[in-house]
């Protein structure tokens, strides 16, 4: 019933994967001793450092002594931290329900709006009235011209699921499309089967 940041996750995982792939390739080049020859091809001295060499040379120490360089490094660190925080916040599941639907927007006819809750309440009531259904909840997304409907249904263990899905599509979903004067673009139905708890001291023959 709730949406997750699947697209964003795929994008960031691809970016992180590419960075790690490049880092692994660089490590392989350094480990095989090919860094210096490749550096000479482009006019750079990329000889492997000796065991007693300093990690940061004098040029690096001088650069970090400049206030502007320190500020740039600090800004980059803050930006990376904010991007990581935004990624974490995006993991929070969201309903993303539709806003009030604009059914009519003409100068002569005026403006007509309908709350999505009114439509989903009607859909839930119709589905609940179907045989075998114990409860139902619905979320409407999109707009009046391209509505998306997601439904969660709890049914009994003796319910014919295939028939129930047909009844939902032929009844409440079609009625919703008629009310919006369009067709539901995308329908998602989650069915949970409620198994009644039986006492162990009883046997059903």
PyMOL commands that place a pseudoatom at each C-alpha (Angstrom):
pseudoatom trace, name=CA, resn=UNK, resi=1, chain=A, elem=C, hetatm=0, pos=[0.000, 0.000, 0.000]
pseudoatom trace, name=CA, resn=UNK, resi=2, chain=A, elem=C, hetatm=0, pos=[2.980, 2.321, 0.496]
pseudoatom trace, name=CA, resn=UNK, resi=3, chain=A, elem=C, hetatm=0, pos=[5.576, 3.284, -2.067]
pseudoatom trace, name=CA, resn=UNK, resi=4, chain=A, elem=C, hetatm=0, pos=[9.308, 3.004, -1.594]
pseudoatom trace, name=CA, resn=UNK, resi=5, chain=A, elem=C, hetatm=0, pos=[12.244, 4.792, -3.217]
pseudoatom trace, name=CA, resn=UNK, resi=6, chain=A, elem=C, hetatm=0, pos=[13.058, 1.901, -5.534]
pseudoatom trace, name=CA, resn=UNK, resi=7, chain=A, elem=C, hetatm=0, pos=[14.084, 4.055, -8.502]
pseudoatom trace, name=CA, resn=UNK, resi=8, chain=A, elem=C, hetatm=0, pos=[16.288, 6.296, -6.364]
pseudoatom trace, name=CA, resn=UNK, resi=9, chain=A, elem=C, hetatm=0, pos=[17.911, 3.270, -4.746]
pseudoatom trace, name=CA, resn=UNK, resi=10, chain=A, elem=C, hetatm=0, pos=[18.718, 1.726, -8.112]
pseudoatom trace, name=CA, resn=UNK, resi=11, chain=A, elem=C, hetatm=0, pos=[20.283, 4.991, -9.275]
pseudoatom trace, name=CA, resn=UNK, resi=12, chain=A, elem=C, hetatm=0, pos=[22.461, 5.445, -6.211]
pseudoatom trace, name=CA, resn=UNK, resi=13, chain=A, elem=C, hetatm=0, pos=[23.459, 1.775, -6.119]
pseudoatom trace, name=CA, resn=UNK, resi=14, chain=A, elem=C, hetatm=0, pos=[24.553, 2.097, -9.751]
pseudoatom trace, name=CA, resn=UNK, resi=15, chain=A, elem=C, hetatm=0, pos=[26.603, 5.205, -8.947]
pseudoatom trace, name=CA, resn=UNK, resi=16, chain=A, elem=C, hetatm=0, pos=[28.214, 3.586, -5.899]
pseudoatom trace, name=CA, resn=UNK, resi=17, chain=A, elem=C, hetatm=0, pos=[28.878, 0.427, -7.896]
pseudoatom trace, name=CA, resn=UNK, resi=18, chain=A, elem=C, hetatm=0, pos=[30.625, 2.382, -10.651]
pseudoatom trace, name=CA, resn=UNK, resi=19, chain=A, elem=C, hetatm=0, pos=[32.772, 4.217, -8.101]
pseudoatom trace, name=CA, resn=UNK, resi=20, chain=A, elem=C, hetatm=0, pos=[33.759, 0.950, -6.424]
pseudoatom trace, name=CA, resn=UNK, resi=21, chain=A, elem=C, hetatm=0, pos=[34.455, -0.609, -9.819]
pseudoatom trace, name=CA, resn=UNK, resi=22, chain=A, elem=C, hetatm=0, pos=[36.788, 2.258, -10.720]
pseudoatom trace, name=CA, resn=UNK, resi=23, chain=A, elem=C, hetatm=0, pos=[38.469, 2.018, -7.325]
pseudoatom trace, name=CA, resn=UNK, resi=24, chain=A, elem=C, hetatm=0, pos=[38.952, -1.715, -7.779]
pseudoatom trace, name=CA, resn=UNK, resi=25, chain=A, elem=C, hetatm=0, pos=[40.399, -1.202, -11.256]
pseudoatom trace, name=CA, resn=UNK, resi=26, chain=A, elem=C, hetatm=0, pos=[42.788, 1.421, -9.886]
pseudoatom trace, name=CA, resn=UNK, resi=27, chain=A, elem=C, hetatm=0, pos=[43.856, -0.942, -7.107]
pseudoatom trace, name=CA, resn=UNK, resi=28, chain=A, elem=C, hetatm=0, pos=[44.461, -3.694, -9.651]
pseudoatom trace, name=CA, resn=UNK, resi=29, chain=A, elem=C, hetatm=0, pos=[46.613, -1.381, -11.781]
pseudoatom trace, name=CA, resn=UNK, resi=30, chain=A, elem=C, hetatm=0, pos=[48.655, -0.324, -8.761]
pseudoatom trace, name=CA, resn=UNK, resi=31, chain=A, elem=C, hetatm=0, pos=[48.994, -3.892, -7.500]
pseudoatom trace, name=CA, resn=UNK, resi=32, chain=A, elem=C, hetatm=0, pos=[50.281, -5.208, -10.829]
pseudoatom trace, name=CA, resn=UNK, resi=33, chain=A, elem=C, hetatm=0, pos=[52.840, -2.399, -11.189]
pseudoatom trace, name=CA, resn=UNK, resi=34, chain=A, elem=C, hetatm=0, pos=[51.222, -0.896, -14.285]
pseudoatom trace, name=CA, resn=UNK, resi=35, chain=A, elem=C, hetatm=0, pos=[50.645, 2.526, -12.748]
pseudoatom trace, name=CA, resn=UNK, resi=36, chain=A, elem=C, hetatm=0, pos=[54.079, 3.957, -13.569]
pseudoatom trace, name=CA, resn=UNK, resi=37, chain=A, elem=C, hetatm=0, pos=[54.068, 2.871, -17.271]
pseudoatom trace, name=CA, resn=UNK, resi=38, chain=A, elem=C, hetatm=0, pos=[50.589, 4.242, -17.751]
pseudoatom trace, name=CA, resn=UNK, resi=39, chain=A, elem=C, hetatm=0, pos=[51.632, 7.481, -16.082]
pseudoatom trace, name=CA, resn=UNK, resi=40, chain=A, elem=C, hetatm=0, pos=[54.624, 7.878, -18.375]
pseudoatom trace, name=CA, resn=UNK, resi=41, chain=A, elem=C, hetatm=0, pos=[52.322, 7.547, -21.378]
pseudoatom trace, name=CA, resn=UNK, resi=42, chain=A, elem=C, hetatm=0, pos=[50.481, 10.690, -20.297]
pseudoatom trace, name=CA, resn=UNK, resi=43, chain=A, elem=C, hetatm=0, pos=[53.548, 12.498, -19.000]
pseudoatom trace, name=CA, resn=UNK, resi=44, chain=A, elem=C, hetatm=0, pos=[53.025, 11.909, -15.268]
pseudoatom trace, name=CA, resn=UNK, resi=45, chain=A, elem=C, hetatm=0, pos=[55.352, 10.453, -12.680]
pseudoatom trace, name=CA, resn=UNK, resi=46, chain=A, elem=C, hetatm=0, pos=[53.198, 7.856, -10.942]
pseudoatom trace, name=CA, resn=UNK, resi=47, chain=A, elem=C, hetatm=0, pos=[55.909, 5.697, -9.471]
pseudoatom trace, name=CA, resn=UNK, resi=48, chain=A, elem=C, hetatm=0, pos=[54.901, 3.438, -6.584]
pseudoatom trace, name=CA, resn=UNK, resi=49, chain=A, elem=C, hetatm=0, pos=[55.761, 5.071, -3.221]
pseudoatom trace, name=CA, resn=UNK, resi=50, chain=A, elem=C, hetatm=0, pos=[58.413, 3.496, -1.050]
pseudoatom trace, name=CA, resn=UNK, resi=51, chain=A, elem=C, hetatm=0, pos=[57.484, 1.982, 2.334]
pseudoatom trace, name=CA, resn=UNK, resi=52, chain=A, elem=C, hetatm=0, pos=[59.027, 4.930, 4.217]
pseudoatom trace, name=CA, resn=UNK, resi=53, chain=A, elem=C, hetatm=0, pos=[57.408, 7.597, 2.020]
pseudoatom trace, name=CA, resn=UNK, resi=54, chain=A, elem=C, hetatm=0, pos=[55.002, 10.090, 3.552]
pseudoatom trace, name=CA, resn=UNK, resi=55, chain=A, elem=C, hetatm=0, pos=[51.320, 9.669, 2.877]
pseudoatom trace, name=CA, resn=UNK, resi=56, chain=A, elem=C, hetatm=0, pos=[50.855, 13.375, 2.197]
pseudoatom trace, name=CA, resn=UNK, resi=57, chain=A, elem=C, hetatm=0, pos=[53.633, 15.363, 0.577]
pseudoatom trace, name=CA, resn=UNK, resi=58, chain=A, elem=C, hetatm=0, pos=[54.593, 18.939, 1.168]
pseudoatom trace, name=CA, resn=UNK, resi=59, chain=A, elem=C, hetatm=0, pos=[52.285, 20.139, -1.599]
pseudoatom trace, name=CA, resn=UNK, resi=60, chain=A, elem=C, hetatm=0, pos=[49.270, 18.557, 0.117]
pseudoatom trace, name=CA, resn=UNK, resi=61, chain=A, elem=C, hetatm=0, pos=[50.224, 20.031, 3.471]
pseudoatom trace, name=CA, resn=UNK, resi=62, chain=A, elem=C, hetatm=0, pos=[50.626, 23.470, 1.889]
pseudoatom trace, name=CA, resn=UNK, resi=63, chain=A, elem=C, hetatm=0, pos=[47.243, 23.203, 0.153]
pseudoatom trace, name=CA, resn=UNK, resi=64, chain=A, elem=C, hetatm=0, pos=[45.492, 22.237, 3.380]
pseudoatom trace, name=CA, resn=UNK, resi=65, chain=A, elem=C, hetatm=0, pos=[47.003, 25.285, 5.001]
pseudoatom trace, name=CA, resn=UNK, resi=66, chain=A, elem=C, hetatm=0, pos=[45.074, 27.551, 2.657]
pseudoatom trace, name=CA, resn=UNK, resi=67, chain=A, elem=C, hetatm=0, pos=[41.736, 28.682, 4.086]
pseudoatom trace, name=CA, resn=UNK, resi=68, chain=A, elem=C, hetatm=0, pos=[39.943, 28.432, 0.749]
pseudoatom trace, name=CA, resn=UNK, resi=69, chain=A, elem=C, hetatm=0, pos=[40.948, 24.802, 0.266]
pseudoatom trace, name=CA, resn=UNK, resi=70, chain=A, elem=C, hetatm=0, pos=[39.796, 23.913, 3.772]
pseudoatom trace, name=CA, resn=UNK, resi=71, chain=A, elem=C, hetatm=0, pos=[36.437, 25.583, 3.122]
pseudoatom trace, name=CA, resn=UNK, resi=72, chain=A, elem=C, hetatm=0, pos=[36.002, 23.695, -0.144]
pseudoatom trace, name=CA, resn=UNK, resi=73, chain=A, elem=C, hetatm=0, pos=[36.752, 20.373, 1.580]
pseudoatom trace, name=CA, resn=UNK, resi=74, chain=A, elem=C, hetatm=0, pos=[34.310, 21.243, 4.365]
pseudoatom trace, name=CA, resn=UNK, resi=75, chain=A, elem=C, hetatm=0, pos=[31.565, 22.200, 1.883]
pseudoatom trace, name=CA, resn=UNK, resi=76, chain=A, elem=C, hetatm=0, pos=[32.073, 18.975, -0.060]
pseudoatom trace, name=CA, resn=UNK, resi=77, chain=A, elem=C, hetatm=0, pos=[31.822, 16.995, 3.178]
pseudoatom trace, name=CA, resn=UNK, resi=78, chain=A, elem=C, hetatm=0, pos=[28.603, 18.775, 4.161]
pseudoatom trace, name=CA, resn=UNK, resi=79, chain=A, elem=C, hetatm=0, pos=[27.088, 18.186, 0.693]
pseudoatom trace, name=CA, resn=UNK, resi=80, chain=A, elem=C, hetatm=0, pos=[27.954, 14.479, 0.827]
pseudoatom trace, name=CA, resn=UNK, resi=81, chain=A, elem=C, hetatm=0, pos=[26.444, 14.237, 4.327]
pseudoatom trace, name=CA, resn=UNK, resi=82, chain=A, elem=C, hetatm=0, pos=[23.239, 15.974, 3.178]
pseudoatom trace, name=CA, resn=UNK, resi=83, chain=A, elem=C, hetatm=0, pos=[22.958, 13.660, 0.183]
pseudoatom trace, name=CA, resn=UNK, resi=84, chain=A, elem=C, hetatm=0, pos=[23.323, 10.663, 2.478]
pseudoatom trace, name=CA, resn=UNK, resi=85, chain=A, elem=C, hetatm=0, pos=[20.699, 12.069, 4.852]
pseudoatom trace, name=CA, resn=UNK, resi=86, chain=A, elem=C, hetatm=0, pos=[18.314, 12.745, 1.954]
pseudoatom trace, name=CA, resn=UNK, resi=87, chain=A, elem=C, hetatm=0, pos=[18.802, 9.165, 0.780]
pseudoatom trace, name=CA, resn=UNK, resi=88, chain=A, elem=C, hetatm=0, pos=[17.929, 7.860, 4.243]
pseudoatom trace, name=CA, resn=UNK, resi=89, chain=A, elem=C, hetatm=0, pos=[14.836, 10.078, 4.446]
pseudoatom trace, name=CA, resn=UNK, resi=90, chain=A, elem=C, hetatm=0, pos=[13.724, 8.827, 1.030]
pseudoatom trace, name=CA, resn=UNK, resi=91, chain=A, elem=C, hetatm=0, pos=[13.598, 5.281, 2.438]
pseudoatom trace, name=CA, resn=UNK, resi=92, chain=A, elem=C, hetatm=0, pos=[10.573, 6.173, 4.571]
pseudoatom trace, name=CA, resn=UNK, resi=93, chain=A, elem=C, hetatm=0, pos=[7.543, 4.519, 2.917]
pseudoatom trace, name=CA, resn=UNK, resi=94, chain=A, elem=C, hetatm=0, pos=[4.997, 7.033, 1.642]
pseudoatom trace, name=CA, resn=UNK, resi=95, chain=A, elem=C, hetatm=0, pos=[1.383, 6.650, 0.627]
pseudoatom trace, name=CA, resn=UNK, resi=96, chain=A, elem=C, hetatm=0, pos=[1.568, 9.340, -2.071]
pseudoatom trace, name=CA, resn=UNK, resi=97, chain=A, elem=C, hetatm=0, pos=[-2.198, 9.544, -2.260]
pseudoatom trace, name=CA, resn=UNK, resi=98, chain=A, elem=C, hetatm=0, pos=[-3.761, 11.685, -4.953]
pseudoatom trace, name=CA, resn=UNK, resi=99, chain=A, elem=C, hetatm=0, pos=[-4.632, 15.302, -4.316]
pseudoatom trace, name=CA, resn=UNK, resi=100, chain=A, elem=C, hetatm=0, pos=[-8.201, 16.574, -4.789]
pseudoatom trace, name=CA, resn=UNK, resi=101, chain=A, elem=C, hetatm=0, pos=[-9.230, 15.487, -8.274]
pseudoatom trace, name=CA, resn=UNK, resi=102, chain=A, elem=C, hetatm=0, pos=[-10.265, 18.142, -10.779]
pseudoatom trace, name=CA, resn=UNK, resi=103, chain=A, elem=C, hetatm=0, pos=[-13.241, 16.683, -12.620]
pseudoatom trace, name=CA, resn=UNK, resi=104, chain=A, elem=C, hetatm=0, pos=[-14.373, 19.824, -14.440]
pseudoatom trace, name=CA, resn=UNK, resi=105, chain=A, elem=C, hetatm=0, pos=[-12.298, 22.876, -15.212]
pseudoatom trace, name=CA, resn=UNK, resi=106, chain=A, elem=C, hetatm=0, pos=[-14.163, 24.946, -17.770]
pseudoatom trace, name=CA, resn=UNK, resi=107, chain=A, elem=C, hetatm=0, pos=[-15.237, 28.567, -17.864]
pseudoatom trace, name=CA, resn=UNK, resi=108, chain=A, elem=C, hetatm=0, pos=[-18.881, 27.728, -18.503]
pseudoatom trace, name=CA, resn=UNK, resi=109, chain=A, elem=C, hetatm=0, pos=[-19.216, 24.678, -16.289]
pseudoatom trace, name=CA, resn=UNK, resi=110, chain=A, elem=C, hetatm=0, pos=[-17.047, 25.928, -13.457]
pseudoatom trace, name=CA, resn=UNK, resi=111, chain=A, elem=C, hetatm=0, pos=[-14.555, 24.029, -11.342]
pseudoatom trace, name=CA, resn=UNK, resi=112, chain=A, elem=C, hetatm=0, pos=[-15.479, 20.695, -9.790]
pseudoatom trace, name=CA, resn=UNK, resi=113, chain=A, elem=C, hetatm=0, pos=[-13.198, 18.938, -7.362]
pseudoatom trace, name=CA, resn=UNK, resi=114, chain=A, elem=C, hetatm=0, pos=[-13.596, 15.618, -5.583]
pseudoatom trace, name=CA, resn=UNK, resi=115, chain=A, elem=C, hetatm=0, pos=[-11.686, 14.382, -2.572]
pseudoatom trace, name=CA, resn=UNK, resi=116, chain=A, elem=C, hetatm=0, pos=[-9.904, 11.044, -3.197]
pseudoatom trace, name=CA, resn=UNK, resi=117, chain=A, elem=C, hetatm=0, pos=[-11.171, 9.859, 0.177]
pseudoatom trace, name=CA, resn=UNK, resi=118, chain=A, elem=C, hetatm=0, pos=[-14.763, 9.928, -1.066]
pseudoatom trace, name=CA, resn=UNK, resi=119, chain=A, elem=C, hetatm=0, pos=[-13.907, 7.639, -3.961]
pseudoatom trace, name=CA, resn=UNK, resi=120, chain=A, elem=C, hetatm=0, pos=[-11.741, 5.255, -1.953]
pseudoatom trace, name=CA, resn=UNK, resi=121, chain=A, elem=C, hetatm=0, pos=[-14.423, 4.993, 0.734]
pseudoatom trace, name=CA, resn=UNK, resi=122, chain=A, elem=C, hetatm=0, pos=[-16.912, 3.920, -1.931]
pseudoatom trace, name=CA, resn=UNK, resi=123, chain=A, elem=C, hetatm=0, pos=[-14.439, 1.401, -3.368]
pseudoatom trace, name=CA, resn=UNK, resi=124, chain=A, elem=C, hetatm=0, pos=[-13.721, -0.036, 0.083]
pseudoatom trace, name=CA, resn=UNK, resi=125, chain=A, elem=C, hetatm=0, pos=[-17.439, -0.329, 0.858]
pseudoatom trace, name=CA, resn=UNK, resi=126, chain=A, elem=C, hetatm=0, pos=[-18.132, -2.153, -2.400]
pseudoatom trace, name=CA, resn=UNK, resi=127, chain=A, elem=C, hetatm=0, pos=[-15.243, -4.561, -1.934]
pseudoatom trace, name=CA, resn=UNK, resi=128, chain=A, elem=C, hetatm=0, pos=[-16.205, -5.272, 1.675]
pseudoatom trace, name=CA, resn=UNK, resi=129, chain=A, elem=C, hetatm=0, pos=[-19.690, -6.284, 0.484]
pseudoatom trace, name=CA, resn=UNK, resi=130, chain=A, elem=C, hetatm=0, pos=[-18.220, -8.986, -1.781]
pseudoatom trace, name=CA, resn=UNK, resi=131, chain=A, elem=C, hetatm=0, pos=[-18.541, -12.602, -0.561]
pseudoatom trace, name=CA, resn=UNK, resi=132, chain=A, elem=C, hetatm=0, pos=[-15.638, -13.747, 1.594]
pseudoatom trace, name=CA, resn=UNK, resi=133, chain=A, elem=C, hetatm=0, pos=[-14.140, -10.304, 2.142]
pseudoatom trace, name=CA, resn=UNK, resi=134, chain=A, elem=C, hetatm=0, pos=[-13.491, -9.343, 5.756]
pseudoatom trace, name=CA, resn=UNK, resi=135, chain=A, elem=C, hetatm=0, pos=[-11.902, -5.907, 5.266]
pseudoatom trace, name=CA, resn=UNK, resi=136, chain=A, elem=C, hetatm=0, pos=[-10.549, -3.682, 2.523]
pseudoatom trace, name=CA, resn=UNK, resi=137, chain=A, elem=C, hetatm=0, pos=[-8.508, -0.514, 2.171]
pseudoatom trace, name=CA, resn=UNK, resi=138, chain=A, elem=C, hetatm=0, pos=[-7.744, 1.479, -0.954]
pseudoatom trace, name=CA, resn=UNK, resi=139, chain=A, elem=C, hetatm=0, pos=[-5.342, 4.229, -2.021]
pseudoatom trace, name=CA, resn=UNK, resi=140, chain=A, elem=C, hetatm=0, pos=[-5.948, 6.367, -5.102]
pseudoatom trace, name=CA, resn=UNK, resi=141, chain=A, elem=C, hetatm=0, pos=[-2.952, 7.926, -6.850]
pseudoatom trace, name=CA, resn=UNK, resi=142, chain=A, elem=C, hetatm=0, pos=[-2.471, 9.966, -10.001]
pseudoatom trace, name=CA, resn=UNK, resi=143, chain=A, elem=C, hetatm=0, pos=[-5.084, 12.392, -11.279]
pseudoatom trace, name=CA, resn=UNK, resi=144, chain=A, elem=C, hetatm=0, pos=[-8.615, 12.317, -12.647]
pseudoatom trace, name=CA, resn=UNK, resi=145, chain=A, elem=C, hetatm=0, pos=[-7.457, 11.402, -16.154]
pseudoatom trace, name=CA, resn=UNK, resi=146, chain=A, elem=C, hetatm=0, pos=[-4.867, 8.800, -15.181]
pseudoatom trace, name=CA, resn=UNK, resi=147, chain=A, elem=C, hetatm=0, pos=[-5.913, 7.250, -11.863]
pseudoatom trace, name=CA, resn=UNK, resi=148, chain=A, elem=C, hetatm=0, pos=[-3.933, 4.482, -10.191]
pseudoatom trace, name=CA, resn=UNK, resi=149, chain=A, elem=C, hetatm=0, pos=[-5.689, 2.316, -7.625]
pseudoatom trace, name=CA, resn=UNK, resi=150, chain=A, elem=C, hetatm=0, pos=[-4.057, 0.116, -5.002]
pseudoatom trace, name=CA, resn=UNK, resi=151, chain=A, elem=C, hetatm=0, pos=[-6.255, -2.151, -2.915]
pseudoatom trace, name=CA, resn=UNK, resi=152, chain=A, elem=C, hetatm=0, pos=[-5.494, -4.334, 0.092]
pseudoatom trace, name=CA, resn=UNK, resi=153, chain=A, elem=C, hetatm=0, pos=[-8.079, -7.011, 0.792]
pseudoatom trace, name=CA, resn=UNK, resi=154, chain=A, elem=C, hetatm=0, pos=[-8.355, -9.430, 3.688]
pseudoatom trace, name=CA, resn=UNK, resi=155, chain=A, elem=C, hetatm=0, pos=[-10.390, -12.494, 2.747]
pseudoatom trace, name=CA, resn=UNK, resi=156, chain=A, elem=C, hetatm=0, pos=[-11.382, -15.715, 4.454]
pseudoatom trace, name=CA, resn=UNK, resi=157, chain=A, elem=C, hetatm=0, pos=[-9.515, -18.959, 3.860]
pseudoatom trace, name=CA, resn=UNK, resi=158, chain=A, elem=C, hetatm=0, pos=[-12.423, -20.414, 1.863]
pseudoatom trace, name=CA, resn=UNK, resi=159, chain=A, elem=C, hetatm=0, pos=[-12.624, -17.507, -0.566]
pseudoatom trace, name=CA, resn=UNK, resi=160, chain=A, elem=C, hetatm=0, pos=[-12.109, -18.130, -4.270]
pseudoatom trace, name=CA, resn=UNK, resi=161, chain=A, elem=C, hetatm=0, pos=[-9.280, -15.640, -4.895]
pseudoatom trace, name=CA, resn=UNK, resi=162, chain=A, elem=C, hetatm=0, pos=[-9.493, -15.755, -8.691]
pseudoatom trace, name=CA, resn=UNK, resi=163, chain=A, elem=C, hetatm=0, pos=[-13.213, -15.035, -8.617]
pseudoatom trace, name=CA, resn=UNK, resi=164, chain=A, elem=C, hetatm=0, pos=[-12.698, -12.308, -6.020]
pseudoatom trace, name=CA, resn=UNK, resi=165, chain=A, elem=C, hetatm=0, pos=[-10.188, -10.531, -8.251]
pseudoatom trace, name=CA, resn=UNK, resi=166, chain=A, elem=C, hetatm=0, pos=[-12.606, -10.703, -11.172]
pseudoatom trace, name=CA, resn=UNK, resi=167, chain=A, elem=C, hetatm=0, pos=[-15.392, -9.270, -9.027]
pseudoatom trace, name=CA, resn=UNK, resi=168, chain=A, elem=C, hetatm=0, pos=[-13.172, -6.411, -7.838]
pseudoatom trace, name=CA, resn=UNK, resi=169, chain=A, elem=C, hetatm=0, pos=[-12.170, -5.500, -11.374]
pseudoatom trace, name=CA, resn=UNK, resi=170, chain=A, elem=C, hetatm=0, pos=[-15.676, -5.849, -12.803]
pseudoatom trace, name=CA, resn=UNK, resi=171, chain=A, elem=C, hetatm=0, pos=[-17.397, -4.026, -9.935]
pseudoatom trace, name=CA, resn=UNK, resi=172, chain=A, elem=C, hetatm=0, pos=[-15.644, -1.365, -7.815]
pseudoatom trace, name=CA, resn=UNK, resi=173, chain=A, elem=C, hetatm=0, pos=[-12.818, -0.681, -10.269]
pseudoatom trace, name=CA, resn=UNK, resi=174, chain=A, elem=C, hetatm=0, pos=[-15.168, -0.247, -13.210]
pseudoatom trace, name=CA, resn=UNK, resi=175, chain=A, elem=C, hetatm=0, pos=[-17.478, 1.949, -11.150]
pseudoatom trace, name=CA, resn=UNK, resi=176, chain=A, elem=C, hetatm=0, pos=[-14.522, 4.126, -10.160]
pseudoatom trace, name=CA, resn=UNK, resi=177, chain=A, elem=C, hetatm=0, pos=[-13.627, 4.557, -13.823]
pseudoatom trace, name=CA, resn=UNK, resi=178, chain=A, elem=C, hetatm=0, pos=[-17.220, 5.489, -14.633]
pseudoatom trace, name=CA, resn=UNK, resi=179, chain=A, elem=C, hetatm=0, pos=[-17.257, 8.062, -11.835]
pseudoatom trace, name=CA, resn=UNK, resi=180, chain=A, elem=C, hetatm=0, pos=[-14.096, 9.676, -13.213]
pseudoatom trace, name=CA, resn=UNK, resi=181, chain=A, elem=C, hetatm=0, pos=[-15.233, 9.239, -16.825]
pseudoatom trace, name=CA, resn=UNK, resi=182, chain=A, elem=C, hetatm=0, pos=[-12.061, 7.310, -17.647]
pseudoatom trace, name=CA, resn=UNK, resi=183, chain=A, elem=C, hetatm=0, pos=[-10.415, 3.951, -16.992]
pseudoatom trace, name=CA, resn=UNK, resi=184, chain=A, elem=C, hetatm=0, pos=[-8.151, 3.025, -14.120]
pseudoatom trace, name=CA, resn=UNK, resi=185, chain=A, elem=C, hetatm=0, pos=[-4.684, 3.080, -15.631]
pseudoatom trace, name=CA, resn=UNK, resi=186, chain=A, elem=C, hetatm=0, pos=[-3.040, 0.767, -13.130]
pseudoatom trace, name=CA, resn=UNK, resi=187, chain=A, elem=C, hetatm=0, pos=[-4.575, -1.581, -10.590]
pseudoatom trace, name=CA, resn=UNK, resi=188, chain=A, elem=C, hetatm=0, pos=[-2.729, -3.285, -7.772]
pseudoatom trace, name=CA, resn=UNK, resi=189, chain=A, elem=C, hetatm=0, pos=[-4.484, -5.754, -5.485]
pseudoatom trace, name=CA, resn=UNK, resi=190, chain=A, elem=C, hetatm=0, pos=[-2.913, -7.274, -2.387]
pseudoatom trace, name=CA, resn=UNK, resi=191, chain=A, elem=C, hetatm=0, pos=[-4.892, -10.161, -0.966]
pseudoatom trace, name=CA, resn=UNK, resi=192, chain=A, elem=C, hetatm=0, pos=[-4.270, -11.492, 2.523]
pseudoatom trace, name=CA, resn=UNK, resi=193, chain=A, elem=C, hetatm=0, pos=[-5.941, -14.735, 3.529]
pseudoatom trace, name=CA, resn=UNK, resi=194, chain=A, elem=C, hetatm=0, pos=[-7.107, -14.736, 7.126]
pseudoatom trace, name=CA, resn=UNK, resi=195, chain=A, elem=C, hetatm=0, pos=[-6.741, -18.214, 8.594]
pseudoatom trace, name=CA, resn=UNK, resi=196, chain=A, elem=C, hetatm=0, pos=[-8.989, -18.676, 11.633]
pseudoatom trace, name=CA, resn=UNK, resi=197, chain=A, elem=C, hetatm=0, pos=[-7.364, -19.919, 14.790]
pseudoatom trace, name=CA, resn=UNK, resi=198, chain=A, elem=C, hetatm=0, pos=[-8.606, -23.313, 15.869]
pseudoatom trace, name=CA, resn=UNK, resi=199, chain=A, elem=C, hetatm=0, pos=[-8.219, -24.847, 19.256]
pseudoatom trace, name=CA, resn=UNK, resi=200, chain=A, elem=C, hetatm=0, pos=[-6.028, -27.926, 19.325]
pseudoatom trace, name=CA, resn=UNK, resi=201, chain=A, elem=C, hetatm=0, pos=[-8.521, -29.960, 21.341]
pseudoatom trace, name=CA, resn=UNK, resi=202, chain=A, elem=C, hetatm=0, pos=[-11.032, -29.912, 18.466]
pseudoatom trace, name=CA, resn=UNK, resi=203, chain=A, elem=C, hetatm=0, pos=[-10.857, -32.071, 15.351]
pseudoatom trace, name=CA, resn=UNK, resi=204, chain=A, elem=C, hetatm=0, pos=[-12.822, -31.258, 12.191]
pseudoatom trace, name=CA, resn=UNK, resi=205, chain=A, elem=C, hetatm=0, pos=[-14.066, -34.351, 10.345]
for i in range(1, 205): cmd.bond("trace and resi %d" % i, "trace and resi %d" % (i + 1))
show_as sticks, trace
zoom trace
